[in-house]
Amino acid sequence: MIVPINSVLIVEDDKTFQLYLKLLIKQEFPDTAIAQAYDGREALDYCDEPNNKFPDLILLDLNMPGMNGFDFLDAWETKYIDDNNKIVILTSSDEERDKEKVRKYNFIETFVTKPVYNEDIIELFQNY
């Protein structure tokens, strides 16, 4: 069963790419609520805040200052693992070692290498 994606948390340290993703999502899915975090710690803090809408989908960069994507995944695995929430790796890394590390997390939906286009966003929302 495909669960509709009503809310997204973008975890990305590049402010320009954050804005770009937000615009792509709003263009294709205008009713989607979008939250933003600039590293893994900020993303976890957002999810811990009871007044925030818990995201249906998390778009996660791997290489960020502060808490990187892998540290976020380790924390997520012990705290929030839930079949109803989806995490997609969205990164500029096409390193095989990063892909291999991501495979150990069985709750990751997919690994998307930047750049990202409208059709990528549509596929993410329709298939995951």
A tleap script that builds the chain and sets N, CA, C and O, in Angstrom:
source leaprc.protein.ff14SB
mol = sequence {
  NMET ILE VAL PRO ILE ASN SER VAL LEU ILE
  VAL GLU ASP ASP LYS THR PHE GLN LEU TYR
  LEU LYS LEU LEU ILE LYS GLN GLU PHE PRO
  ASP THR ALA ILE ALA GLN ALA TYR ASP GLY
  ARG GLU ALA LEU ASP TYR CYS ASP GLU PRO
  ASN ASN LYS PHE PRO ASP LEU ILE LEU LEU
  ASP LEU ASN MET PRO GLY MET ASN GLY PHE
  ASP PHE LEU ASP ALA TRP GLU THR LYS TYR
  ILE ASP ASP ASN ASN LYS ILE VAL ILE LEU
  THR SER SER ASP GLU GLU ARG ASP LYS GLU
  LYS VAL ARG LYS TYR ASN PHE ILE GLU THR
  PHE VAL THR LYS PRO VAL TYR ASN GLU ASP
  ILE ILE GLU LEU PHE GLN ASN CTYR
}
set mol.1.N position { 0.835 -1.186 0.000 }
set mol.1.CA position { 0.000 0.000 0.000 }
set mol.1.C position { 0.881 1.251 0.000 }
set mol.1.O position { 1.791 1.372 0.819 }
set mol.2.N position { 0.613 2.162 -0.902 }
set mol.2.CA position { 1.360 3.414 -0.969 }
set mol.2.C position { 0.698 4.424 -0.040 }
set mol.2.O position { -0.493 4.713 -0.152 }
set mol.3.N position { 1.493 4.947 0.872 }
set mol.3.CA position { 1.014 5.958 1.815 }
set mol.3.C position { 1.250 7.331 1.190 }
set mol.3.O position { 2.364 7.614 0.748 }
set mol.4.N position { 0.235 8.185 1.143 }
set mol.4.CA position { 0.452 9.507 0.544 }
set mol.4.C position { 1.477 10.314 1.333 }
set mol.4.O position { 1.563 10.217 2.558 }
set mol.5.N position { 2.245 11.105 0.606 }
set mol.5.CA position { 3.259 11.949 1.230 }
set mol.5.C position { 2.681 13.350 1.373 }
set mol.5.O position { 2.527 14.083 0.395 }
set mol.6.N position { 2.367 13.701 2.608 }
set mol.6.CA position { 1.797 15.017 2.899 }
set mol.6.C position { 2.815 15.982 3.471 }
set mol.6.O position { 2.622 17.198 3.435 }
set mol.7.N position { 3.907 15.434 4.004 }
set mol.7.CA position { 4.929 16.286 4.607 }
set mol.7.C position { 6.319 15.726 4.342 }
set mol.7.O position { 6.541 14.516 4.356 }
set mol.8.N position { 7.253 16.653 4.097 }
set mol.8.CA position { 8.628 16.304 3.754 }
set mol.8.C position { 9.571 17.098 4.644 }
set mol.8.O position { 9.333 18.269 4.938 }
set mol.9.N position { 10.640 16.444 5.067 }
set mol.9.CA position { 11.734 17.121 5.756 }
set mol.9.C position { 12.958 17.009 4.859 }
set mol.9.O position { 13.433 15.908 4.577 }
set mol.10.N position { 13.467 18.154 4.412 }
set mol.10.CA position { 14.678 18.199 3.599 }
set mol.10.C position { 15.852 18.438 4.537 }
set mol.10.O position { 15.898 19.445 5.243 }
set mol.11.N position { 16.802 17.506 4.540 }
set mol.11.CA position { 17.987 17.630 5.386 }
set mol.11.C position { 19.179 17.813 4.444 }
set mol.11.O position { 19.679 16.855 3.854 }
set mol.12.N position { 19.611 19.047 4.320 }
set mol.12.CA position { 20.597 19.437 3.309 }
set mol.12.C position { 21.310 20.692 3.776 }
set mol.12.O position { 20.663 21.658 4.182 }
set mol.13.N position { 22.644 20.692 3.723 }
set mol.13.CA position { 23.397 21.854 4.205 }
set mol.13.C position { 23.530 22.961 3.166 }
set mol.13.O position { 23.835 24.098 3.526 }
set mol.14.N position { 23.313 22.668 1.907 }
set mol.14.CA position { 23.430 23.664 0.840 }
set mol.14.C position { 22.109 24.428 0.707 }
set mol.14.O position { 21.106 23.870 0.262 }
set mol.15.N position { 22.116 25.693 1.089 }
set mol.15.CA position { 20.885 26.494 1.099 }
set mol.15.C position { 20.283 26.648 -0.298 }
set mol.15.O position { 19.061 26.674 -0.449 }
set mol.16.N position { 21.129 26.750 -1.309 }
set mol.16.CA position { 20.634 26.885 -2.678 }
set mol.16.C position { 19.930 25.603 -3.109 }
set mol.16.O position { 18.857 25.654 -3.711 }
set mol.17.N position { 20.525 24.463 -2.804 }
set mol.17.CA position { 19.896 23.192 -3.173 }
set mol.17.C position { 18.626 22.968 -2.367 }
set mol.17.O position { 17.659 22.404 -2.878 }
set mol.18.N position { 18.619 23.410 -1.099 }
set mol.18.CA position { 17.406 23.339 -0.278 }
set mol.18.C position { 16.263 24.073 -0.976 }
set mol.18.O position { 15.166 23.536 -1.126 }
set mol.19.N position { 16.536 25.305 -1.398 }
set mol.19.CA position { 15.517 26.107 -2.066 }
set mol.19.C position { 15.066 25.446 -3.364 }
set mol.19.O position { 13.872 25.391 -3.657 }
set mol.20.N position { 16.016 24.950 -4.132 }
set mol.20.CA position { 15.713 24.268 -5.388 }
set mol.20.C position { 14.770 23.080 -5.148 }
set mol.20.O position { 13.770 22.931 -5.851 }
set mol.21.N position { 15.086 22.238 -4.159 }
set mol.21.CA position { 14.231 21.093 -3.843 }
set mol.21.C position { 12.834 21.537 -3.417 }
set mol.21.O position { 11.826 20.967 -3.835 }
set mol.22.N position { 12.802 22.554 -2.587 }
set mol.22.CA position { 11.515 23.072 -2.119 }
set mol.22.C position { 10.662 23.542 -3.303 }
set mol.22.O position { 9.467 23.253 -3.361 }
set mol.23.N position { 11.269 24.257 -4.232 }
set mol.23.CA position { 10.544 24.734 -5.406 }
set mol.23.C position { 10.075 23.572 -6.284 }
set mol.23.O position { 8.949 23.589 -6.782 }
set mol.24.N position { 10.926 22.567 -6.476 }
set mol.24.CA position { 10.521 21.397 -7.265 }
set mol.24.C position { 9.324 20.694 -6.643 }
set mol.24.O position { 8.366 20.348 -7.333 }
set mol.25.N position { 9.389 20.487 -5.333 }
set mol.25.CA position { 8.296 19.796 -4.644 }
set mol.25.C position { 7.017 20.611 -4.734 }
set mol.25.O position { 5.958 20.067 -5.046 }
set mol.26.N position { 7.101 21.899 -4.467 }
set mol.26.CA position { 5.908 22.759 -4.506 }
set mol.26.C position { 5.312 22.840 -5.909 }
set mol.26.O position { 4.095 22.941 -6.067 }
set mol.27.N position { 6.172 22.795 -6.923 }
set mol.27.CA position { 5.685 22.839 -8.307 }
set mol.27.C position { 4.871 21.587 -8.625 }
set mol.27.O position { 3.823 21.679 -9.264 }
set mol.28.N position { 5.333 20.439 -8.196 }
set mol.28.CA position { 4.683 19.170 -8.525 }
set mol.28.C position { 3.606 18.772 -7.514 }
set mol.28.O position { 2.602 18.161 -7.879 }
set mol.29.N position { 3.820 19.119 -6.251 }
set mol.29.CA position { 2.919 18.716 -5.166 }
set mol.29.C position { 2.676 19.915 -4.241 }
set mol.29.O position { 3.212 19.964 -3.134 }
set mol.30.N position { 1.872 20.875 -4.694 }
set mol.30.CA position { 1.740 22.151 -3.981 }
set mol.30.C position { 1.169 22.056 -2.564 }
set mol.30.O position { 1.384 22.965 -1.762 }
set mol.31.N position { 0.462 20.999 -2.240 }
set mol.31.CA position { -0.133 20.892 -0.907 }
set mol.31.C position { 0.769 20.235 0.124 }
set mol.31.O position { 0.374 20.072 1.279 }
set mol.32.N position { 1.954 19.863 -0.270 }
set mol.32.CA position { 2.882 19.188 0.631 }
set mol.32.C position { 3.521 20.193 1.590 }
set mol.32.O position { 4.032 21.233 1.176 }
set mol.33.N position { 3.479 19.859 2.865 }
set mol.33.CA position { 4.165 20.676 3.879 }
set mol.33.C position { 5.648 20.337 3.833 }
set mol.33.O position { 6.023 19.165 3.799 }
set mol.34.N position { 6.490 21.366 3.833 }
set mol.34.CA position { 7.933 21.157 3.735 }
set mol.34.C position { 8.632 21.807 4.921 }
set mol.34.O position { 8.457 22.993 5.200 }
set mol.35.N position { 9.429 20.992 5.611 }
set mol.35.CA position { 10.292 21.498 6.682 }
set mol.35.C position { 11.730 21.333 6.214 }
set mol.35.O position { 12.026 20.510 5.348 }
set mol.36.N position { 12.619 22.129 6.799 }
set mol.36.CA position { 14.003 22.113 6.373 }
set mol.36.C position { 14.934 22.031 7.579 }
set mol.36.O position { 14.674 22.615 8.631 }
set mol.37.N position { 16.029 21.285 7.395 }
set mol.37.CA position { 17.079 21.207 8.397 }
set mol.37.C position { 18.407 21.227 7.647 }
set mol.37.O position { 18.499 20.755 6.514 }
set mol.38.N position { 19.425 21.775 8.289 }
set mol.38.CA position { 20.709 21.945 7.623 }
set mol.38.C position { 21.773 20.954 8.054 }
set mol.38.O position { 22.891 20.979 7.539 }
set mol.39.N position { 21.437 20.078 8.998 }
set mol.39.CA position { 22.292 18.943 9.346 }
set mol.39.C position { 21.448 17.929 10.104 }
set mol.39.O position { 20.282 18.174 10.416 }
set mol.40.N position { 22.060 16.786 10.393 }
set mol.40.CA position { 21.321 15.715 11.048 }
set mol.40.C position { 20.800 16.073 12.420 }
set mol.40.O position { 19.695 15.668 12.780 }
set mol.41.N position { 21.558 16.817 13.190 }
set mol.41.CA position { 21.125 17.205 14.541 }
set mol.41.C position { 19.874 18.079 14.472 }
set mol.41.O position { 18.923 17.879 15.227 }
set mol.42.N position { 19.887 19.044 13.562 }
set mol.42.CA position { 18.720 19.917 13.400 }
set mol.42.C position { 17.500 19.097 12.963 }
set mol.42.O position { 16.378 19.380 13.382 }
set mol.43.N position { 17.719 18.098 12.132 }
set mol.43.CA position { 16.615 17.236 11.684 }
set mol.43.C position { 16.045 16.425 12.850 }
set mol.43.O position { 14.828 16.322 13.004 }
set mol.44.N position { 16.927 15.852 13.665 }
set mol.44.CA position { 16.447 15.100 14.833 }
set mol.44.C position { 15.714 16.005 15.813 }
set mol.44.O position { 14.684 15.623 16.368 }
set mol.45.N position { 16.253 17.216 16.026 }
set mol.45.CA position { 15.581 18.175 16.912 }
set mol.45.C position { 14.193 18.512 16.381 }
set mol.45.O position { 13.239 18.621 17.151 }
set mol.46.N position { 14.081 18.678 15.064 }
set mol.46.CA position { 12.779 18.956 14.454 }
set mol.46.C position { 11.806 17.804 14.743 }
set mol.46.O position { 10.658 18.038 15.118 }
set mol.47.N position { 12.264 16.579 14.569 }
set mol.47.CA position { 11.399 15.417 14.785 }
set mol.47.C position { 11.043 15.228 16.252 }
set mol.47.O position { 9.986 14.681 16.568 }
set mol.48.N position { 11.914 15.676 17.151 }
set mol.48.CA position { 11.659 15.570 18.590 }
set mol.48.C position { 10.618 16.579 19.078 }
set mol.48.O position { 9.977 16.365 20.106 }
set mol.49.N position { 10.456 17.657 18.351 }
set mol.49.CA position { 9.550 18.731 18.771 }
set mol.49.C position { 8.100 18.285 18.548 }
set mol.49.O position { 7.687 18.076 17.407 }
set mol.50.N position { 7.328 18.138 19.629 }
set mol.50.CA position { 5.959 17.621 19.487 }
set mol.50.C position { 5.018 18.527 18.684 }
set mol.50.O position { 4.007 18.052 18.168 }
set mol.51.N position { 5.328 19.796 18.572 }
set mol.51.CA position { 4.456 20.706 17.815 }
set mol.51.C position { 4.697 20.654 16.312 }
set mol.51.O position { 3.912 21.208 15.543 }
set mol.52.N position { 5.776 19.995 15.882 }
set mol.52.CA position { 6.083 19.911 14.461 }
set mol.52.C position { 5.369 18.716 13.827 }
set mol.52.O position { 5.150 17.695 14.480 }
set mol.53.N position { 5.013 18.853 12.567 }
set mol.53.CA position { 4.419 17.745 11.827 }
set mol.53.C position { 5.517 16.737 11.513 }
set mol.53.O position { 6.509 17.071 10.865 }
set mol.54.N position { 5.337 15.513 11.970 }
set mol.54.CA position { 6.336 14.480 11.730 }
set mol.54.C position { 6.332 14.149 10.237 }
set mol.54.O position { 5.268 13.906 9.667 }
set mol.55.N position { 7.503 14.134 9.593 }
set mol.55.CA position { 7.558 13.981 8.133 }
set mol.55.C position { 7.183 12.580 7.644 }
set mol.55.O position { 7.541 11.575 8.257 }
set mol.56.N position { 6.460 12.539 6.534 }
set mol.56.CA position { 6.167 11.277 5.853 }
set mol.56.C position { 7.387 10.819 5.056 }
set mol.56.O position { 7.607 9.623 4.868 }
set mol.57.N position { 8.176 11.791 4.589 }
set mol.57.CA position { 9.348 11.513 3.769 }
set mol.57.C position { 10.486 12.418 4.216 }
set mol.57.O position { 10.292 13.613 4.439 }
set mol.58.N position { 11.666 11.842 4.344 }
set mol.58.CA position { 12.871 12.616 4.647 }
set mol.58.C position { 13.814 12.481 3.465 }
set mol.58.O position { 14.161 11.373 3.057 }
set mol.59.N position { 14.224 13.614 2.920 }
set mol.59.CA position { 15.228 13.662 1.862 }
set mol.59.C position { 16.534 14.032 2.532 }
set mol.59.O position { 16.686 15.155 3.014 }
set mol.60.N position { 17.479 13.110 2.571 }
set mol.60.CA position { 18.670 13.236 3.410 }
set mol.60.C position { 19.956 13.275 2.596 }
set mol.60.O position { 20.255 12.361 1.828 }
set mol.61.N position { 20.706 14.350 2.783 }
set mol.61.CA position { 22.059 14.438 2.238 }
set mol.61.C position { 22.977 13.638 3.164 }
set mol.61.O position { 22.680 13.481 4.348 }
set mol.62.N position { 24.073 13.140 2.636 }
set mol.62.CA position { 25.021 12.391 3.465 }
set mol.62.C position { 26.145 13.258 3.996 }
set mol.62.O position { 26.507 13.160 5.168 }
set mol.63.N position { 26.696 14.102 3.145 }
set mol.63.CA position { 27.882 14.877 3.502 }
set mol.63.C position { 27.497 16.272 3.953 }
set mol.63.O position { 27.268 17.171 3.144 }
set mol.64.N position { 27.430 16.429 5.278 }
set mol.64.CA position { 27.071 17.713 5.882 }
set mol.64.C position { 27.992 17.966 7.064 }
set mol.64.O position { 28.453 17.023 7.708 }
set mol.65.N position { 28.260 19.234 7.353 }
set mol.65.CA position { 29.014 19.530 8.579 }
set mol.65.C position { 28.139 19.266 9.801 }
set mol.65.O position { 26.921 19.134 9.682 }
set mol.66.N position { 28.744 19.192 10.938 }
set mol.66.CA position { 27.969 18.877 12.136 }
set mol.66.C position { 27.628 17.397 12.099 }
set mol.66.O position { 28.508 16.561 11.892 }
set mol.67.N position { 26.371 17.069 12.296 }
set mol.67.CA position { 25.930 15.677 12.225 }
set mol.67.C position { 25.657 15.322 10.767 }
set mol.67.O position { 24.729 15.854 10.158 }
set mol.68.N position { 26.464 14.426 10.210 }
set mol.68.CA position { 26.283 14.056 8.809 }
set mol.68.C position { 25.138 13.057 8.643 }
set mol.68.O position { 24.500 12.667 9.621 }
set mol.69.N position { 24.887 12.654 7.425 }
set mol.69.CA position { 23.771 11.759 7.140 }
set mol.69.C position { 23.904 10.394 7.787 }
set mol.69.O position { 22.911 9.829 8.245 }
set mol.70.N position { 25.120 9.855 7.831 }
set mol.70.CA position { 25.310 8.546 8.447 }
set mol.70.C position { 25.064 8.586 9.946 }
set mol.70.O position { 24.466 7.664 10.502 }
set mol.71.N position { 25.522 9.652 10.608 }
set mol.71.CA position { 25.257 9.804 12.042 }
set mol.71.C position { 23.758 9.954 12.294 }
set mol.71.O position { 23.227 9.416 13.266 }
set mol.72.N position { 23.087 10.686 11.417 }
set mol.72.CA position { 21.631 10.823 11.516 }
set mol.72.C position { 20.964 9.447 11.403 }
set mol.72.O position { 20.083 9.118 12.197 }
set mol.73.N position { 21.378 8.652 10.426 }
set mol.73.CA position { 20.777 7.330 10.226 }
set mol.73.C position { 20.991 6.428 11.439 }
set mol.73.O position { 20.096 5.673 11.818 }
set mol.74.N position { 22.170 6.504 12.046 }
set mol.74.CA position { 22.428 5.717 13.258 }
set mol.74.C position { 21.477 6.123 14.381 }
set mol.74.O position { 20.916 5.273 15.072 }
set mol.75.N position { 21.305 7.426 14.553 }
set mol.75.CA position { 20.401 7.925 15.600 }
set mol.75.C position { 18.953 7.563 15.264 }
set mol.75.O position { 18.199 7.148 16.144 }
set mol.76.N position { 18.567 7.715 14.013 }
set mol.76.CA position { 17.202 7.406 13.587 }
set mol.76.C position { 16.869 5.933 13.846 }
set mol.76.O position { 15.779 5.594 14.306 }
set mol.77.N position { 17.825 5.087 13.542 }
set mol.77.CA position { 17.624 3.644 13.672 }
set mol.77.C position { 17.291 3.246 15.104 }
set mol.77.O position { 16.514 2.317 15.322 }
set mol.78.N position { 17.866 3.932 16.072 }
set mol.78.CA position { 17.607 3.590 17.468 }
set mol.78.C position { 16.402 4.317 18.043 }
set mol.78.O position { 15.863 3.902 19.069 }
set mol.79.N position { 15.969 5.401 17.395 }
set mol.79.CA position { 14.943 6.241 18.000 }
set mol.79.C position { 13.604 6.253 17.272 }
set mol.79.O position { 12.556 6.222 17.917 }
set mol.80.N position { 13.618 6.297 15.961 }
set mol.80.CA position { 12.393 6.560 15.214 }
set mol.80.C position { 11.995 5.503 14.203 }
set mol.80.O position { 11.028 5.697 13.467 }
set mol.81.N position { 12.688 4.426 14.146 }
set mol.81.CA position { 12.407 3.452 13.094 }
set mol.81.C position { 10.907 3.143 13.054 }
set mol.81.O position { 10.321 2.699 14.042 }
set mol.82.N position { 10.314 3.385 11.907 }
set mol.82.CA position { 8.869 3.246 11.741 }
set mol.82.C position { 8.592 2.991 10.264 }
set mol.82.O position { 9.053 3.740 9.403 }
set mol.83.N position { 7.857 1.958 9.980 }
set mol.83.CA position { 7.579 1.601 8.584 }
set mol.83.C position { 6.795 2.666 7.832 }
set mol.83.O position { 6.795 2.663 6.601 }
set mol.84.N position { 6.135 3.566 8.527 }
set mol.84.CA position { 5.334 4.589 7.860 }
set mol.84.C position { 6.149 5.799 7.432 }
set mol.84.O position { 5.656 6.643 6.683 }
set mol.85.N position { 7.372 5.893 7.892 }
set mol.85.CA position { 8.227 7.009 7.513 }
set mol.85.C position { 9.274 6.519 6.534 }
set mol.85.O position { 9.815 5.423 6.682 }
set mol.86.N position { 9.552 7.331 5.544 }
set mol.86.CA position { 10.453 6.940 4.483 }
set mol.86.C position { 11.653 7.892 4.448 }
set mol.86.O position { 11.509 9.104 4.610 }
set mol.87.N position { 12.820 7.322 4.235 }
set mol.87.CA position { 14.034 8.126 4.098 }
set mol.87.C position { 14.645 7.813 2.742 }
set mol.87.O position { 14.853 6.653 2.387 }
set mol.88.N position { 14.926 8.864 1.998 }
set mol.88.CA position { 15.578 8.760 0.703 }
set mol.88.C position { 16.905 9.495 0.800 }
set mol.88.O position { 16.947 10.648 1.229 }
set mol.89.N position { 17.978 8.845 0.411 }
set mol.89.CA position { 19.288 9.484 0.370 }
set mol.89.C position { 19.363 10.291 -0.915 }
set mol.89.O position { 19.165 9.765 -2.010 }
set mol.90.N position { 19.649 11.557 -0.765 }
set mol.90.CA position { 19.734 12.491 -1.885 }
set mol.90.C position { 21.082 13.184 -1.760 }
set mol.90.O position { 21.223 14.128 -0.984 }
set mol.91.N position { 22.069 12.728 -2.512 }
set mol.91.CA position { 23.436 13.188 -2.281 }
set mol.91.C position { 24.216 13.352 -3.576 }
set mol.91.O position { 23.859 12.779 -4.606 }
set mol.92.N position { 25.265 14.126 -3.515 }
set mol.92.CA position { 26.148 14.281 -4.668 }
set mol.92.C position { 27.175 13.151 -4.714 }
set mol.92.O position { 27.895 13.015 -5.703 }
set mol.93.N position { 27.251 12.350 -3.672 }
set mol.93.CA position { 28.216 11.251 -3.621 }
set mol.93.C position { 27.757 10.097 -4.505 }
set mol.93.O position { 26.649 9.584 -4.353 }
set mol.94.N position { 28.617 9.702 -5.417 }
set mol.94.CA position { 28.337 8.491 -6.181 }
set mol.94.C position { 29.373 7.419 -5.843 }
set mol.94.O position { 29.599 6.477 -6.603 }
set mol.95.N position { 29.990 7.597 -4.680 }
set mol.95.CA position { 31.007 6.665 -4.192 }
set mol.95.C position { 30.348 5.323 -3.845 }
set mol.95.O position { 29.336 5.279 -3.145 }
set mol.96.N position { 30.925 4.258 -4.333 }
set mol.96.CA position { 30.392 2.921 -4.041 }
set mol.96.C position { 30.431 2.622 -2.542 }
set mol.96.O position { 29.547 1.946 -2.017 }
set mol.97.N position { 31.468 3.133 -1.850 }
set mol.97.CA position { 31.555 2.872 -0.399 }
set mol.97.C position { 30.401 3.535 0.349 }
set mol.97.O position { 29.922 2.981 1.338 }
set mol.98.N position { 29.940 4.717 -0.100 }
set mol.98.CA position { 28.783 5.357 0.529 }
set mol.98.C position { 27.517 4.552 0.257 }
set mol.98.O position { 26.695 4.364 1.154 }
set mol.99.N position { 27.359 4.082 -0.967 }
set mol.99.CA position { 26.189 3.257 -1.308 }
set mol.99.C position { 26.187 1.976 -0.489 }
set mol.99.O position { 25.136 1.529 -0.030 }
set mol.100.N position { 27.356 1.389 -0.309 }
set mol.100.CA position { 27.466 0.168 0.479 }
set mol.100.C position { 27.096 0.421 1.944 }
set mol.100.O position { 26.401 -0.385 2.562 }
set mol.101.N position { 27.567 1.550 2.493 }
set mol.101.CA position { 27.221 1.897 3.878 }
set mol.101.C position { 25.721 2.122 4.037 }
set mol.101.O position { 25.135 1.744 5.051 }
set mol.102.N position { 25.107 2.737 3.036 }
set mol.102.CA position { 23.667 3.007 3.094 }
set mol.102.C position { 22.873 1.697 3.069 }
set mol.102.O position { 21.825 1.602 3.707 }
set mol.103.N position { 23.350 0.706 2.354 }
set mol.103.CA position { 22.627 -0.570 2.234 }
set mol.103.C position { 22.442 -1.271 3.576 }
set mol.103.O position { 21.547 -2.105 3.712 }
set mol.104.N position { 23.260 -0.953 4.557 }
set mol.104.CA position { 23.117 -1.619 5.856 }
set mol.104.C position { 21.872 -1.142 6.614 }
set mol.104.O position { 21.432 -1.790 7.564 }
set mol.105.N position { 21.316 -0.018 6.192 }
set mol.105.CA position { 20.092 0.502 6.819 }
set mol.105.C position { 18.902 -0.003 6.008 }
set mol.105.O position { 18.635 0.505 4.919 }
set mol.106.N position { 18.194 -0.988 6.524 }
set mol.106.CA position { 17.112 -1.591 5.756 }
set mol.106.C position { 15.870 -0.709 5.640 }
set mol.106.O position { 14.906 -1.095 4.978 }
set mol.107.N position { 15.872 0.444 6.259 }
set mol.107.CA position { 14.722 1.343 6.178 }
set mol.107.C position { 14.907 2.450 5.136 }
set mol.107.O position { 14.042 3.314 4.999 }
set mol.108.N position { 16.013 2.433 4.408 }
set mol.108.CA position { 16.240 3.423 3.349 }
set mol.108.C position { 15.454 2.999 2.113 }
set mol.108.O position { 15.538 1.848 1.685 }
set mol.109.N position { 14.701 3.917 1.548 }
set mol.109.CA position { 13.895 3.616 0.371 }
set mol.109.C position { 14.739 3.518 -0.891 }
set mol.109.O position { 14.607 2.561 -1.654 }
set mol.110.N position { 15.605 4.502 -1.115 }
set mol.110.CA position { 16.431 4.507 -2.311 }
set mol.110.C position { 17.573 5.505 -2.142 }
set mol.110.O position { 17.610 6.276 -1.183 }
set mol.111.N position { 18.485 5.473 -3.078 }
set mol.111.CA position { 19.668 6.326 -3.091 }
set mol.111.C position { 19.633 7.088 -4.412 }
set mol.111.O position { 19.727 6.480 -5.479 }
set mol.112.N position { 19.498 8.416 -4.352 }
set mol.112.CA position { 19.419 9.245 -5.550 }
set mol.112.C position { 20.648 10.152 -5.580 }
set mol.112.O position { 20.955 10.842 -4.608 }
set mol.113.N position { 21.338 10.135 -6.711 }
set mol.113.CA position { 22.514 10.984 -6.877 }
set mol.113.C position { 22.106 12.293 -7.540 }
set mol.113.O position { 21.396 12.299 -8.546 }
set mol.114.N position { 22.567 13.406 -6.962 }
set mol.114.CA position { 22.293 14.725 -7.529 }
set mol.114.C position { 22.987 14.828 -8.879 }
set mol.114.O position { 24.021 14.189 -9.071 }
set mol.115.N position { 22.474 15.590 -9.802 }
set mol.115.CA position { 21.369 16.536 -9.688 }
set mol.115.C position { 20.014 15.831 -9.676 }
set mol.115.O position { 19.887 14.670 -10.065 }
set mol.116.N position { 19.022 16.565 -9.220 }
set mol.116.CA position { 17.659 16.063 -9.105 }
set mol.116.C position { 16.757 16.906 -10.004 }
set mol.116.O position { 16.893 18.128 -10.078 }
set mol.117.N position { 15.845 16.237 -10.677 }
set mol.117.CA position { 14.942 16.919 -11.614 }
set mol.117.C position { 13.488 16.640 -11.240 }
set mol.117.O position { 13.209 15.818 -10.367 }
set mol.118.N position { 12.578 17.324 -11.901 }
set mol.118.CA position { 11.148 17.161 -11.633 }
set mol.118.C position { 10.732 15.691 -11.646 }
set mol.118.O position { 10.020 15.230 -10.754 }
set mol.119.N position { 11.186 14.960 -12.668 }
set mol.119.CA position { 10.775 13.555 -12.781 }
set mol.119.C position { 11.282 12.719 -11.607 }
set mol.119.O position { 10.641 11.739 -11.228 }
set mol.120.N position { 12.426 13.093 -11.026 }
set mol.120.CA position { 12.920 12.387 -9.838 }
set mol.120.C position { 11.992 12.603 -8.654 }
set mol.120.O position { 11.681 11.665 -7.921 }
set mol.121.N position { 11.554 13.832 -8.472 }
set mol.121.CA position { 10.637 14.156 -7.369 }
set mol.121.C position { 9.303 13.430 -7.561 }
set mol.121.O position { 8.750 12.871 -6.613 }
set mol.122.N position { 8.803 13.444 -8.776 }
set mol.122.CA position { 7.543 12.761 -9.053 }
set mol.122.C position { 7.675 11.269 -8.745 }
set mol.122.O position { 6.790 10.685 -8.119 }
set mol.123.N position { 8.759 10.659 -9.175 }
set mol.123.CA position { 8.964 9.225 -8.909 }
set mol.123.C position { 9.067 8.957 -7.415 }
set mol.123.O position { 8.488 7.988 -6.924 }
set mol.124.N position { 9.793 9.794 -6.684 }
set mol.124.CA position { 9.907 9.613 -5.237 }
set mol.124.C position { 8.557 9.670 -4.549 }
set mol.124.O position { 8.268 8.864 -3.665 }
set mol.125.N position { 7.737 10.613 -4.952 }
set mol.125.CA position { 6.437 10.777 -4.305 }
set mol.125.C position { 5.453 9.677 -4.696 }
set mol.125.O position { 4.579 9.317 -3.908 }
set mol.126.N position { 5.589 9.152 -5.891 }
set mol.126.CA position { 4.638 8.144 -6.358 }
set mol.126.C position { 5.052 6.722 -6.013 }
set mol.126.O position { 4.199 5.840 -5.920 }
set mol.127.N position { 6.326 6.485 -5.823 }
set mol.127.CA position { 6.797 5.127 -5.603 }
set mol.127.C position { 7.250 4.811 -4.193 }
set mol.127.O position { 7.422 3.643 -3.846 }
set mol.128.N position { 7.442 5.820 -3.386 }
set mol.128.CA position { 7.951 5.552 -2.052 }
set mol.128.C position { 7.039 6.165 -1.040 }
set mol.128.O position { 7.287 6.056 0.161 }
savepdb mol mol.pdb
quit
